[in-house]
Amino acid sequence: MKSKYLFLLSFSLIPGIVQAQNYPGKTVRLIVPFAAGGSTDVIARVLAPKLSEAWGQQVIVDNRPGGNTTIGTDIVAKSAPDGHTLLVTPAPFTVVPSVMTKLPYDPAKDFEPITLINTTPMGLVVHPGVPAKNLKELIALAKTRPGQMNFGSSGSGGVPHLSGELLNTMASLKIIHVPYKGNAPALADLVGGHVDMAFNGLTSVMPFIKSGRLRVLGVTSIGRTAALPEVPTFDEQGLKGFQAVAWNGLSAPARTPKEAIARIQETSSRIVKSPELAEQLKRDGSDPVGSTTAEFVAHLRDEVVKWKKVLDRAGIKSF
């Protein structure tokens, strides 16, 4: 089992002949392994036009949902290693290898990490028909209805899914997971009252909270978020140490020239940290990062360890 995670220690930048000033030489695709409308898609569509402006080349977002993110991820793994096809890398990248033994790609050999773009606290949101106004009331309600309440997510293995499993474990609940092929259909069913609740990145759920179509009961960061300063954290509401934060990064196919990797990292990091975009991300409930490649590799390693513990505690062996 230990060898499964060695890929996090083996990422390296492979020297190439492409010079930074020649990159990009054509349209760049940002592959999003989810349906349009989710938090990862939102981040990609915020970043794409800024990259286009900086590079003088078109940057397009290409949604390839399905397979617990493996369909879109595999497209990038098998793309030409020239930096013109990039993966908007979400948290399931560090979870799926733990529970899916027959991946169509090799996480150890097929990707070059570039940068961590942002982190996003989860908000636990419920349909207004759910008679709970805070986390304590929801836990009490769920204990009276074991196996009868449910939570939707963008798919198995993502932070929204694992946040629900963490809640089940820490509060001794039995709330049933309902996976969807992306965040947008999950939100649509939640707003329609077809599922009771969901953990969701604040970037995509804020409009529903502001309109009153969903009620937020708490946020999953240790500290309160600037986007919803009045909403208490799970930690404040009695689940001490509860923390679950979604994130997005950029990765390229293995053997992408290091000069191209360096330019992508520099440009995307500068854009994410710019006052205009940083303020927009914070307003939408996300925290800008724009890390170095080394920092992103360390983040990937830490995420594997953290979520492996959650999977083990929840008894999840496969999806």
C-alpha positions, 0 to 999 in steps of 0.5 A: 500500500505504501508504494501507492503513494510514492508518486507524491515523492517522485514528481520532477521537472523534466528538462526540455528543449522548448524555451519559455519565450516560445510558449505557448505557441497555440491554443491552450486547453484547461481540462476540468474533470467536472461538469460546468458550473462547479467550483473547479469550473468557476476557477478555470473560467476566471483564470482562462481569460487572464492567461489568454491576455498574458500569453497572447494565445487563446486559453479555453476551458474544456469540461470532461466529467465522469469516472470520479474525475478520471476521464478528464485526468486521463485525457491530460495524461495522454496528451502531448507533453508540450504544455498546451493541455493542462489539468485543473487539478482538484482534490480527488487527484489525491484521493482516487488512487487510494480507492481505485486500483485500475486507473487508466493513468499512472499518477507517479509517471504521467503528471508534472505538478505546476502550482496550487491556485486556490483553496476553498472552505466547504459550506454545509448547505441545506434545502430550506425544507430541512428544519435545522438552523445550525449544526447542532440542530442538524446532528440532533435531527439526523440522529432521529432519522438514521439512514433516512437523510442524505447529502449530495456531492459532485462525485465520490472521492471529492472533498464534498463527499469526504466532508460528509463522511467525516461528519458521519464519523465525528458525529456518529451519524448515518447520512447517506451519500448521493454522488452526482457527475459534477457539482452543477447537477448536485446543486440543482437537485439540492435546490429542488429539494431532491436531496437534503444537504450538501458540502459545497465549495463556497465559490459556487454556492454563494449565489444560492445562499444570498438568494435564500434558496439554500441555508448555510449551517457552518463552514469547514475551515478552522477559522471563519471565512471573510465571505461569510463572517457571520457563519460559525465553523464546525469547530466552533459548533462542537466538532473540534478539529473538523477541517475540510478544504477544497482546492484547485491546482494546475498540472501538465503531462509528464515530460513537459519541458521545464521551461514551459512549466516554469512559465505557466507557474510564473504567469498563473501565480502572478495572476492569482496574486494580483489585487483584482483577481485575489479580491474577486476570489475572496469575495466569492469565498475562495482563498488565492494561493499561487504556490511554487511547484515545490509547495504544490508537491508538498500539498499533494503529499499532505492531502494524501495522508489526511484523506487516507485517514478519513477513508480508513475511519469511514471504512471506504475501500473503493468507489 
